[in-house]
Amino acid sequence: MADSSNFSTVSAEDAAKFGFTRDEMYSTNLVGTVNPYDRHLFLRHKSYTDWASRVEEDGLPNLLSSALKSRKNDFPVKTMLTVIDGAESDGDVLIFPEMIKYKGLTDSDVDAFVEDVLVNGKSWASGVQETFTGSYIFVCAHGNRDKRCGVCGPALIQKLNEEIESRGLKDQVFVNACSHIGGHKYAGNLIIFSPDSEGKITGNWYGYVTPDDVPELLDQQIAKGEIIERLWRGQMGASTEGGEQKLPNGTEAKKNEKHEETTAQKTTENVGGCCQGANGFTCCMTASSEPSEKERSEEPGEVPGKTGMCKLTSWVDSWEQRDVLTAAAVVGAVATIAVAYSYYRRSG
């Protein structure tokens, strides 16, 4: 468990730029930001403050990570590896959802461990398998990888430990600093392994977590086994439809209210009008038809919106409407003149 006394003081400038009040907070809907997987390994390795940017390339983590990659097609389930603080017991491996632990894995043990435990599903011949209980919270505090996690992670760990101690839960809920788990922009990031409402061990991922959310995480996710939708990113082993994770009950997650408010404000400021294109395609005009450099770098898989098409369609629609009205007026005038002339000829 990480020691909160080792946390460095964060300057006001860094807190504003990388902390819980930074501009990107709540700017993304979180559901579906976790790739499906079924088993999670956590390897204790050094103190988290000593981790290199790519801790998975260092020593024992590198050997285990390489072995997992080379044998991944032999695994019965999709397996993920994350490094956690190992200042107290370097080399221990925790495996979820099985809730089993092996102590003191060394460089020379890696291949045999992977073969016995992960490929064949047996006990490790050279180690003693232990079972453990309780709820485990892994908080990304990998500051040398991304400063947002370096600012938010330690603050969350400190608040979690304080709240856990005040509630008398130190022997039931355990907090660890972990390495990068994907999505720096969602910091504070954490994963909670605890029984769900039916007693099944699940791993729920949360993003945009702040110290103010800690009591709710303990009261709802850990005490009741119920997820907190507005912060929920996804779940280990959760079913997917169309490549997107659903809530455990199979329903669509409600969008983050703060996210919705932020989006609405931006829409009010930037949108110049909306249009309905062919085949039901809907888009809106914005001040710029190109995404910002930041958006391109953080979301490389997204396709820029077809705002140029919307502008053209909107302009054509307006032109066609004016043209039709003008044409109707001209036709009406011609018809009136024709009727009057016809009456004049008959009267003459």
For each residue, the residues with C-beta under 8 A, 3 or more apart:
1: 85 88 161 174 175 176
2: 6 48 85 87 141 154 157 175 176 177
3: 6 87
4: 7 154 157 158 161 162
5:
6: 2 3 47 49
7: 4 154 155 157 158
8: 154
9:
10: 14 15 19 151 155
11: 14 15
12: 15 16
13: 16 17
14: 10 11 17 18 19 147 151
15: 10 11 12 18 19 20 21 151
16: 12 13 19 21 22
17: 13 14 22
18: 14 15 22 147 148 150 151 152 187
19: 10 14 15 16 22 148 151 152 155
20: 15 25 152 155 188 210 211
21: 15 16 25
22: 16 17 18 19 25 148
23: 27
24: 27 28 185
25: 20 21 22 208 258
26: 208 256 258 259 262
27: 23 24 185 259 262 263
28: 24 33 185 186 259
29: 32 255 256 259
30: 33 186 207 208 231 232 233 256
31: 232 233 234 244 245 246 247 252 253
32: 29 233 234 243 244 245
33: 28 30 182 183 186 205 207 233 234
34: 182 205 233 234 235 236 238 245
35: 182
36: 78 237 238 240 245
37: 40 77 78 79 80 236 237
38: 77 78 79 236 237
39: 75 77 78 79 80 95 96 97 98 118 236
40: 37 79 80 81 82 95 96 97 191 193 203 236
41: 64 68 79 80 81 82 93 94 95 118
42: 81 82 83 84 93 94 95 96 138 176 178
43: 60 61 64 81 82 83 84 86 91 92 93 105
44: 83 84 85 86 88 89 90 91 92 93 94
45: 51 55 58 59 60 61 83 84 86 90 91
46: 50 51 85 86 87 90
47: 6 50 51 85 86 87
48: 2 51 84 85 87 141 142 177 178 179
49: 6 143
50: 46 47
51: 45 46 47 48 55 58 83 142 144 145 179
52: 55 57 58 144
53: 144 145
54: 57 58 145
55: 45 51 52 58 61 83 142 145 179
56: 61 62 65 81 83 179
57: 52 54 61 62 65
58: 45 51 52 54 55 61 62
59: 45 62 63 107
60: 43 45 63 64 91 105 106 107 110
61: 43 45 55 56 57 58 64 65 81 83
62: 56 57 58 59 65 66
63: 59 60 66 67 107 110
64: 41 43 60 61 67 68 81 105 110 113 114
65: 56 57 61 62 68 69 81
66: 62 63 69 70
67: 63 64 70 71 110 111 114
68: 41 64 65 71 72 79 81 114 118
69: 65 66 72
70: 66 67
71: 67 68 74 75 114 115 118 119
72: 68 69 75 78 79
73:
74: 71 119
75: 39 71 72 78 79 118 119
76: 121
77: 37 38 39
78: 36 37 38 39 72 75
79: 37 38 39 40 41 68 72 75 118
80: 37 39 40 41
81: 40 41 42 43 56 61 64 65 68
82: 40 41 42 43 138 178 179 181
83: 42 43 44 45 51 55 56 61 86 178 179
84: 42 43 44 45 48 94 138 176 177 178 179
85: 1 2 44 46 47 48 88 176 177 178
86: 43 44 45 46 47 83 89 90 91 92
87: 2 3 46 47 48 90
88: 1 44 85
89: 44 86 92 103 104
90: 44 45 46 86 87
91: 43 44 45 60 86 103 104 105 106
92: 43 44 86 89 101 102 103 104 105
93: 41 42 43 44 101 102 105 113
94: 41 42 44 84 100 101 132 136
95: 39 40 41 42 98 99 100 101 102 117
96: 39 40 42 99 136 193 201 203 236
97: 39 40 193 200 201 202 203 236 237
98: 39 95
99: 95 96 131 132 133 201
100: 94 95 129 130 131 132
101: 92 93 94 95 129 130 131 132
102: 92 93 95 105 113 117 124 127 128 129 130
103: 89 91 92 127 128 130
104: 89 91 92 127
105: 43 60 64 91 92 93 102 109 110 113 127
106: 60 91 109 110
107: 59 60 63 110
108:
109: 105 106 112 113 124 126 127
110: 60 63 64 67 105 106 107 113 114
111: 67 114 115
112: 109 115 116 124 125 126
113: 64 93 102 105 109 110 116 117 118 124 126 127
114: 64 67 68 71 110 111 117 118 119
115: 71 111 112 118 119 120
116: 112 113 119 120 122 123 124 125
117: 95 102 113 114 120 121 122 123 124
118: 39 41 68 71 75 79 113 114 115 121
119: 71 74 75 114 115 116
120: 115 116 117
121: 76 117 118
122: 116 117 125
123: 116 117 127 129
124: 102 109 112 113 116 117 127 129
125: 112 116 122
126: 109 112 113
127: 102 103 104 105 109 113 123 124
128: 102 103
129: 100 101 102 123 124
130: 100 101 102 103
131: 99 100 101
132: 94 99 100 101
133: 99
134: 171 172 173 174
135: 172 173 174 192 193 194 195 222
136: 94 96 173 174 175 176 192 193 194
137: 160 173 174 175 176 190 191 192 193 217
138: 42 82 84 176 177 178 181 190 191 192 193
139: 153 156 157 160 175 176 177 178 188 189 190
140: 149 153 177 178 179 180 181 187 188 189 190
141: 2 48 149 150 153 154 156 157 177 178
142: 48 51 55 145 146 149 150 153 177 178 179 180
143: 49 146 147 149 150 151 153 154
144: 51 52 53 150
145: 51 53 54 55 142 149 179 180 184
146: 142 143 149 150 180 184 187
147: 14 18 143 150 151
148: 18 19 22 151 152 184 185 187
149: 140 141 142 143 145 146 152 153 180 184 187 188 189
150: 18 141 142 143 144 146 147 153 154
151: 10 14 15 18 19 143 147 148 154 155 187
152: 18 19 20 148 149 155 156 187 188 189 209 210
153: 139 140 141 142 143 149 150 156 157 177 187 188 189
154: 2 4 7 8 141 143 150 151 157 158 177
155: 7 10 19 20 151 152 158 159 188 211
156: 139 141 152 153 159 160 188 190 209 210 211 214
157: 2 4 7 139 141 153 154 160 161 175 177
158: 4 7 154 155 161 162
159: 155 156 162 163 211 214
160: 137 139 156 157 163 164 175 214
161: 1 4 157 158 164 165 175
162: 4 158 159 165 166
163: 159 160 166 167 214 215 218
164: 160 161 167 169 170 173 175 218
165: 161 162 168 169 170
166: 162 163
167: 163 164 218
168: 165
169: 164 165 172 173 218
170: 164 165 173
171: 134
172: 134 135 169
173: 134 135 136 137 164 169 170 218 222
174: 1 134 135 136 137
175: 1 2 136 137 139 157 160 161 164
176: 1 2 42 84 85 136 137 138 139
177: 2 48 84 85 138 139 140 141 142 153 154 157
178: 42 48 82 83 84 85 138 139 140 141 142 181 191
179: 48 51 55 56 82 83 84 140 142 145
180: 140 142 145 146 149 184
181: 82 138 140 178 189 191 205
182: 33 34 35
183: 33 186 187 189 207 233
184: 145 146 148 149 180 187 189
185: 24 27 28 148 298
186: 28 30 33 183 189 207 208 233
187: 18 140 146 148 149 151 152 153 183 184 207 208
188: 20 139 140 149 152 153 155 156 207 208 209 210
189: 139 140 149 152 153 181 183 184 186 205 206 207 209 233
190: 137 138 139 140 156 205 206 209
191: 40 137 138 178 181 203 204 205 206
192: 135 136 137 138 203 204 206 217 221 222
193: 40 96 97 135 136 137 138 201 202 203
194: 135 136 201 202 204 221 222 225
195: 135 198 199 200 201 202 225
196: 199 200 201 202 225 226 248
197: 224 225 226
198: 195 225
199: 195 196 225
200: 97 195 196
201: 96 97 99 193 194 195 196
202: 97 193 194 195 196 225 235 236 237 248
203: 40 96 97 191 192 193 235 236 237
204: 191 192 194 221 227 232 234 235 236
205: 33 34 181 189 190 191 232 233 234 235 236
206: 189 190 191 192 209 217 228 231 232 233
207: 30 33 183 186 187 188 189 231 233
208: 25 26 30 186 187 188 231 256
209: 152 156 188 189 190 206 213 214 217 231
210: 20 152 156 188 213
211: 20 155 156 159 214
212:
213: 209 210 216 217 228 231
214: 156 159 160 163 209 211 217 218
215: 163 218 219
216: 213 219 220 221 228
217: 137 192 206 209 213 214 220 221 222 228
218: 163 164 167 169 173 214 215 221 222 223
219: 215 216 222 223 224
220: 216 217 223 224 226 227 228
221: 192 194 204 216 217 218 224 225 226 227 228
222: 135 173 192 194 217 218 219 225
223: 218 219 220
224: 197 219 220 221
225: 194 195 196 197 198 199 202 221 222
226: 196 197 220 221
227: 204 220 221 232 235 247 248
228: 206 213 216 217 220 221 231 232
229: 232 247 253 254
230: 254 256 257 258
231: 30 206 207 208 209 213 228 256
232: 30 31 204 205 206 227 228 229 235 247 253
233: 30 31 32 33 34 183 186 189 205 206 207
234: 31 32 33 34 204 205 238 245
235: 34 202 203 204 205 227 232 238 245 248
236: 34 37 38 39 40 96 97 202 203 204 205
237: 36 37 38 97 202 203
238: 34 36 234 235 245 246 248
239: 245 246 250
240: 36 243 244 245 246
241: 244 246
242:
243: 32 240
244: 31 32 240 241
245: 31 32 34 36 234 235 238 239 240
246: 31 238 239 240 241 250 251 252 253
247: 31 227 229 232 250 251 252 253
248: 196 202 227 235 238
249:
250: 239 246 247
251: 246 247
252: 31 246 247
253: 31 229 232 246 247
254: 229 230 257
255: 29 259 260
256: 26 29 30 208 230 231 259 260
257: 230 254 260 261
258: 25 26 230 261 262
259: 26 27 28 29 255 256 262 263
260: 255 256 257 263 264
261: 257 258 264 265
262: 26 27 258 259 265 266
263: 27 259 260 266 267
264: 260 261 267 268
265: 261 262 268 269
266: 262 263 269 270
267: 263 264 270 271 284
268: 264 265 271
269: 265 266
270: 266 267 286 287
271: 267 268 274 284 285 286
272: 284 285 286 287
273: 284 285 310 314
274: 271 282 283 284 285 310
275: 282 283 284 285 310 313 314 317
276: 280 281 282
277: 280 281 282 283 306 309 310 313
278: 281
279:
280: 276 277
281: 276 277 278 306
282: 274 275 276 277
283: 274 275 277 305 306 307 309 310
284: 267 271 272 273 274 275 305 307 310
285: 271 272 273 274 275 307 310 311 314
286: 270 271 272 289 305 307
287: 270 272
288: 307
289: 286 304 305 307 308 311
290: 304
291: 295 296 299 302 304
292: 295 296
293: 296 297
294: 297 298
295: 291 292 298 299 302
296: 291 292 293 299 300
297: 293 294 300
298: 185 294 295
299: 291 295 296 302
300: 296 297
301:
302: 291 295 299
303:
304: 289 290 291
305: 283 284 286 289
306: 277 281 283 309 310
307: 283 284 285 286 288 289 310 311
308: 289 311 312
309: 277 283 306 312 313
310: 273 274 275 277 283 284 285 306 307 313 314
311: 285 289 307 308 314 315
312: 308 309 315 316
313: 275 277 309 310 316 317
314: 273 275 285 310 311 317 318
315: 311 312 318 319
316: 312 313 319 320
317: 275 313 314 320 321
318: 314 315 321 322
319: 315 316 322 323
320: 316 317 323 324
321: 317 318 324 325
322: 318 319 325 326
323: 319 320 326 327
324: 320 321 327 328
325: 321 322 328 329
326: 322 323 329 330
327: 323 324 330 331
328: 324 325 331 332
329: 325 326 332 333
330: 326 327 333 334
331: 327 328 334 335
332: 328 329 335 336
333: 329 330 336 337
334: 330 331 337 338
335: 331 332 338 339
336: 332 333 339 340
337: 333 334 340 341
338: 334 335 341 342
339: 335 336 342 343
340: 336 337 343 344
341: 337 338 344 345
342: 338 339 345 346
343: 339 340 346 347
344: 340 341 347 348
345: 341 342 348
346: 342 343
347: 343 344
348: 344 345
